[in-house]
Amino acid sequence: MKKVIAFVCSIIICLGFLFFYQSHYENLISKKYYDKFGENLTEHKFKSPILQSMGTKQGDNLLMFGSSELEQTAGYSTQPIKFFNGKKDGFQINLIGKAGYKSLVHAADFGSLGTNLKGQKVVFVLSSQWFIKQGINENTFEASSSELQVYGFLFNRDLSLTTKQEFAKRITSISGKKINKHFAMMWEYCSLYSNKSLVSTSKRYLLTPYYWLRYNLLVLKDDINSYKYLKDNPKLADYLKPKHKDTNWNAELRKASQIAKSKSNNNKFGIDNKVYNHAFKRNLQTIKASPKKDLYIGSPEYEDFKLLLDVCKDEGIKPLFLNIPVNGKWYDYVGYNKNDRLSYYKKVNTMVTSYGFEVTDFSKHENENYFLMDSAHIGWKGWVYINEAIDKYYNENKN
């Protein structure tokens, strides 16, 4: 009996130290964190719940989730971190996402952040390029998400059991190859979560303390690494709190058009000259001869996006969704079916509004010059339209 008591006491003491160090490092991070860190476009922030949650606590951060369009146009003057973070509109853009980030990756992230996003202004950029026949694969998910975020999702008490089981089922359906040993361990837990049999459920309950401890150790690891990252990448200047300023959006569109004209004048599609020369010009006939007809039909991405919407509903998050079109001129040239494109835009809008969330549909700009900078990435004018939508969304219901 004494041995049992001693064992229990040792566990309690170890947990006490674990939570003490978590609290200690999170306190250090809060002192090191600075608003302009929101412009940081690194994997460390994207996979770190503590760094993202710190952004939500600043009071003036607008978290914006997306994929390759966030990094593809980082140098554009109309891109949000350039446009807004010039202190034009009262908030700090905080970007999260890069190439490979799709609905399932963001769902894991949203779930791992718990209640941190509740009541926050959140913008979500949808990309048509996600909605392809095969959906996300294991390698892309593993490269874009983290074991910590998956456990954070599954141990989030605000998410329904149904949402967790659907998430776990999707994780296990991606692949069974389990290249990374830590992801293999996480995959096994997801397998138990997604299986509703009595044996699997019992085994999951028995193993939950182990996985819960592993999750908290990963939280501590993230805290320590994030503190070191902030320590090694300190703010370089005092931060000037942004102030709201009315913007002449028509004037901004004219400025963007002038810039775009000189940057995309070697082709009829409005594509950035450098991108066109590198990725399109040499393959024009080949691309036109072999169009992919199944762009939006039957993609697993729709279910992944529904899962993301379920997470938002469970968490009480009400994002602004941006429905981004493709380059209509280019897609017509290649031979993609326009009806498929229209069906995609409509389906996404319907899914968002059915949950009571707000969506801004830009599909009418499909053929507008300079809305995009290539076949599907947001361009010079596109960002201006999006900035206007963000401005309206952020400032609505504010005194």
C-alpha positions in Angstrom: 0.0 0.0 0.0 2.8 2.4 0.9 4.4 1.7 -2.5 1.2 2.5 -4.3 0.9 5.8 -2.3 4.5 6.6 -3.1 4.0 5.9 -6.8 0.9 8.1 -6.9 2.7 10.9 -5.0 5.6 10.7 -7.5 3.2 11.0 -10.4 1.5 14.0 -8.8 4.9 15.7 -8.2 6.1 15.1 -11.8 2.8 16.5 -13.1 3.2 19.5 -10.8 6.7 20.2 -12.2 5.4 19.7 -15.8 2.6 22.3 -15.4 4.9 24.6 -13.5 7.4 24.7 -16.3 4.7 25.1 -18.9 3.4 28.1 -17.0 6.9 29.5 -16.5 7.8 29.4 -20.2 4.4 30.7 -21.3 5.0 33.7 -19.0 8.4 34.3 -20.5 6.9 34.0 -24.0 4.2 36.6 -23.2 7.0 39.0 -22.2 9.0 38.4 -25.4 6.1 38.3 -27.9 5.5 41.4 -30.0 2.7 42.3 -32.4 4.9 42.5 -35.5 5.7 38.9 -35.1 2.4 38.3 -36.9 4.3 39.0 -40.1 6.6 36.0 -39.4 6.1 33.5 -42.2 7.9 30.5 -40.8 7.0 26.9 -40.1 7.8 27.4 -36.4 4.9 29.8 -35.9 2.5 27.8 -38.2 3.0 24.6 -36.1 3.1 26.3 -32.7 -0.1 26.7 -30.8 1.5 28.9 -28.1 2.8 31.5 -30.6 -0.5 31.6 -32.4 -2.4 31.9 -29.2 -0.1 34.8 -28.1 -1.2 36.6 -31.3 -4.9 36.2 -30.3 -4.2 37.9 -26.9 -2.7 41.1 -28.3 -6.1 42.7 -28.8 -5.3 44.1 -32.3 -4.2 41.0 -34.2 -6.3 39.7 -37.1 -5.4 36.1 -37.8 -5.5 35.2 -41.4 -5.3 31.6 -42.5 -4.5 30.4 -46.0 -1.9 28.7 -48.1 0.7 29.5 -50.8 -0.9 32.9 -51.7 0.4 34.2 -48.4 4.0 33.6 -49.3 3.8 33.8 -53.1 3.1 37.5 -53.1 4.9 38.5 -49.9 6.7 41.3 -51.8 3.6 42.9 -53.3 2.7 46.3 -51.8 -1.0 45.3 -51.8 -0.4 42.1 -49.9 -2.0 42.5 -46.4 1.1 42.5 -44.3 2.5 45.3 -46.5 -0.8 47.1 -46.9 -2.3 47.1 -43.4 0.8 46.9 -41.3 1.8 50.3 -42.5 -0.5 51.4 -39.7 -3.4 52.1 -42.0 -6.3 50.4 -40.4 -6.0 49.8 -36.7 -4.9 46.1 -36.6 -1.9 43.9 -37.1 -2.3 41.2 -39.8 -1.1 37.8 -38.4 -0.6 35.3 -41.3 -0.7 31.6 -40.9 -0.2 29.2 -43.8 2.0 28.3 -46.8 2.0 25.9 -49.7 0.5 22.6 -48.7 -1.8 24.0 -46.1 -5.3 22.8 -46.8 -8.6 22.4 -44.8 -7.4 19.4 -42.8 -4.2 21.1 -41.7 -6.1 24.2 -40.7 -8.8 22.1 -38.9 -6.0 20.5 -36.8 -4.7 24.0 -36.0 -8.1 25.5 -35.1 -8.8 22.5 -32.9 -5.4 22.7 -31.1 -5.9 26.4 -30.3 -9.0 25.6 -28.2 -10.9 28.7 -27.1 -8.2 31.1 -28.2 -10.0 31.9 -31.5 -13.4 32.3 -29.9 -14.6 35.9 -30.3 -11.6 36.7 -32.4 -11.7 38.3 -35.9 -10.4 35.4 -38.2 -10.1 35.5 -42.0 -9.8 32.3 -44.0 -8.6 32.3 -47.6 -10.0 29.4 -49.7 -8.1 28.1 -52.6 -9.6 26.2 -55.5 -6.3 24.3 -55.9 -7.1 22.3 -52.8 -10.2 20.8 -54.3 -8.6 18.1 -56.5 -9.5 14.5 -57.0 -6.9 12.9 -54.6 -7.1 15.4 -51.7 -4.3 15.9 -49.2 -1.8 13.1 -48.8 0.2 11.8 -45.8 3.4 13.5 -46.7 1.8 16.9 -47.2 -0.1 16.7 -43.9 2.9 15.6 -42.0 5.0 18.4 -43.5 2.3 21.0 -42.7 0.9 19.9 -39.4 2.4 18.7 -36.1 1.8 15.8 -33.7 1.1 18.5 -31.0 -1.7 20.0 -33.0 -3.4 16.6 -33.6 -3.3 15.7 -29.9 -4.4 19.2 -29.1 -7.4 18.7 -31.3 -8.3 15.3 -29.7 -7.9 16.6 -26.2 -9.9 19.8 -26.8 -12.9 19.5 -24.5 -15.0 22.0 -26.5 -15.0 19.8 -29.6 -17.8 17.2 -29.8 -17.0 13.5 -29.9 -18.5 13.3 -33.4 -16.1 16.0 -34.6 -13.1 14.3 -33.0 -14.0 10.9 -34.5 -14.5 12.4 -38.0 -11.1 14.1 -37.7 -9.4 10.9 -36.5 -11.1 8.9 -39.2 -9.8 11.3 -41.8 -6.2 11.2 -40.4 -6.2 7.4 -40.6 -7.7 7.4 -44.1 -4.8 9.4 -45.6 -2.3 6.6 -45.4 -1.1 3.7 -43.4 2.6 4.0 -44.3 3.4 6.1 -41.2 6.9 7.2 -42.2 7.6 9.3 -39.1 7.7 7.2 -35.9 6.0 9.9 -33.9 3.3 10.4 -36.5 2.9 6.6 -36.5 2.2 6.8 -32.7 -0.3 9.6 -33.3 -1.9 7.6 -36.2 -2.5 4.7 -33.8 -4.3 6.9 -31.4 -6.4 8.3 -34.2 -7.2 4.8 -35.3 -8.5 3.9 -31.8 -10.5 7.2 -31.8 -12.1 6.6 -35.2 -13.1 3.0 -34.4 -16.3 2.9 -32.4 -16.1 -0.8 -31.4 -16.1 -1.7 -27.7 -12.6 -3.1 -27.9 -11.1 0.0 -29.6 -13.0 2.3 -27.2 -11.8 0.4 -24.2 -8.2 0.4 -25.4 -8.4 4.2 -26.1 -9.6 4.9 -22.6 -6.8 2.8 -21.2 -4.1 4.5 -23.3 -5.5 8.0 -22.9 -3.4 8.9 -19.8 -0.2 8.0 -21.8 -1.2 10.1 -24.8 -2.4 12.9 -22.5 1.0 12.9 -20.8 2.8 12.9 -24.2 0.6 15.8 -25.4 1.6 17.9 -22.4 5.3 17.1 -22.8 4.9 18.3 -26.4 3.3 21.4 -25.1 6.2 22.0 -22.9 8.6 21.3 -25.7 6.8 23.9 -27.9 6.9 26.4 -25.0 10.7 26.0 -24.6 11.4 26.1 -28.4 9.1 29.1 -28.9 10.8 31.0 -26.1 14.2 30.3 -27.6 12.9 31.3 -31.1 11.6 34.6 -29.8 14.8 35.2 -27.9 16.9 34.6 -31.0 14.5 36.7 -33.2 13.7 39.8 -31.0 11.8 42.8 -32.1 14.1 45.3 -33.9 12.2 48.5 -33.2 9.4 49.8 -31.0 6.0 48.9 -32.3 3.7 51.7 -33.2 0.1 50.7 -32.5 -1.9 50.9 -35.7 -4.6 53.5 -36.0 -7.7 53.4 -38.2 -7.6 55.5 -41.4 -10.2 55.7 -44.1 -9.0 54.3 -47.4 -10.0 55.4 -50.9 -10.4 51.9 -52.4 -10.9 53.1 -55.9 -7.6 55.0 -55.8 -5.9 51.9 -54.4 -7.3 49.8 -57.3 -5.9 52.3 -59.8 -2.5 52.2 -58.2 -2.5 48.4 -58.2 -3.5 48.4 -61.9 -0.6 50.7 -62.8 1.9 48.4 -61.0 0.4 45.3 -62.6 0.5 46.6 -66.2 4.3 46.8 -66.1 4.6 43.4 -64.3 2.4 41.3 -66.6 2.7 42.7 -70.1 4.3 39.7 -71.9 1.1 37.6 -72.0 -2.7 37.9 -72.6 -3.6 36.2 -69.3 -2.6 38.9 -66.9 0.0 36.5 -65.4 3.1 37.9 -63.7 5.9 38.1 -66.4 8.4 36.2 -64.4 5.9 33.4 -63.4 4.7 33.2 -67.0 8.2 32.8 -68.4 9.2 30.2 -65.8 6.1 28.0 -65.5 3.8 28.6 -68.4 5.4 29.9 -71.6 7.4 26.8 -72.6 4.5 24.4 -72.0 1.6 26.3 -73.6 0.7 23.6 -76.2 1.3 20.7 -73.9 -0.8 22.1 -71.1 -3.6 23.0 -73.6 -3.5 19.5 -75.0 -4.0 17.7 -71.7 -6.4 19.5 -69.5 -7.5 17.9 -66.2 -11.3 17.6 -66.5 -11.8 16.4 -62.9 -10.7 19.6 -61.1 -13.5 19.9 -58.6 -15.5 16.7 -58.9 -15.7 14.3 -55.9 -12.8 15.9 -54.0 -12.2 14.7 -50.4 -11.4 18.3 -49.7 -15.1 19.1 -49.4 -15.4 16.8 -46.4 -12.2 18.2 -45.0 -13.7 21.7 -45.4 -16.9 20.6 -43.7 -14.8 19.3 -40.8 -13.2 22.7 -40.5 -16.7 24.3 -40.5 -17.7 21.8 -37.7 -14.7 22.8 -35.7 -15.6 26.5 -36.0 -19.2 25.7 -35.0 -18.1 23.7 -31.9 -15.6 26.4 -30.9 -17.8 29.4 -31.5 -15.5 30.8 -34.1 -17.1 33.0 -36.8 -14.5 33.6 -39.6 -14.8 35.6 -42.7 -14.3 33.1 -45.6 -12.8 34.4 -48.9 -13.9 32.5 -52.0 -11.0 33.1 -54.4 -11.6 32.5 -58.2 -9.2 31.0 -60.7 -7.8 32.9 -63.7 -10.8 32.5 -66.1 -8.8 33.4 -69.2 -6.1 30.9 -68.4 -8.6 28.1 -67.4 -10.6 28.7 -70.6 -7.4 28.5 -72.7 -6.3 25.2 -71.0 -9.8 23.7 -71.3 -11.2 23.4 -67.8 -14.9 23.2 -67.8 -16.5 26.5 -66.7 -19.5 24.9 -65.3 -17.3 22.9 -62.9 -15.8 26.2 -61.8 -19.2 27.8 -61.2 -20.3 24.7 -59.4 -17.3 24.9 -57.1 -17.9 28.5 -56.2 -21.6 27.9 -55.5 -20.9 24.8 -53.4 -18.4 26.5 -51.2 -20.6 29.5 -50.7 -23.6 27.2 -49.8 -21.5 25.2 -47.3 -20.3 28.4 -45.5 -23.7 30.1 -45.3 -25.4 26.9 -44.2 -23.3 27.2 -41.0 -24.3 30.8 -40.6 -20.8 32.1 -41.4 -19.8 35.0 -43.6 -18.4 34.5 -47.1 -17.2 37.1 -49.6 -17.4 35.6 -53.1 -14.9 37.0 -55.6 -15.9 34.6 -58.5 -17.2 37.5 -60.6 -13.6 38.7 -60.9 -12.6 35.5 -62.6 -11.8 37.3 -65.9 -10.6 40.6 -64.4 -7.1 41.5 -65.3 -4.6 41.6 -62.4 -7.0 40.1 -59.8 -4.7 37.1 -59.9 -0.9 37.0 -60.6 -0.9 33.5 -62.2 -3.5 30.8 -62.7 -4.9 30.9 -59.2 -2.8 33.0 -56.8 -4.1 36.4 -55.6 -2.5 39.3 -57.5 -2.1 43.1 -57.3 -5.8 44.1 -57.6 -7.1 40.9 -56.0 -5.4 41.9 -52.7 -7.0 45.3 -52.8 -10.5 43.9 -53.1 -9.6 41.4 -50.3 -8.1 44.2 -48.1 -11.4 46.1 -48.5 -13.4 43.0 -47.4 -11.0 42.5 -44.4 -11.3 46.2 -43.5 -15.1 46.0 -43.5 -15.1 42.7 -41.5 -12.7 43.9 -38.9 -14.4 47.2 -38.2 -18.0 46.0 -38.2 -19.7 46.2 -34.9 -16.8 48.3 -33.5 -17.3 51.6 -31.7 
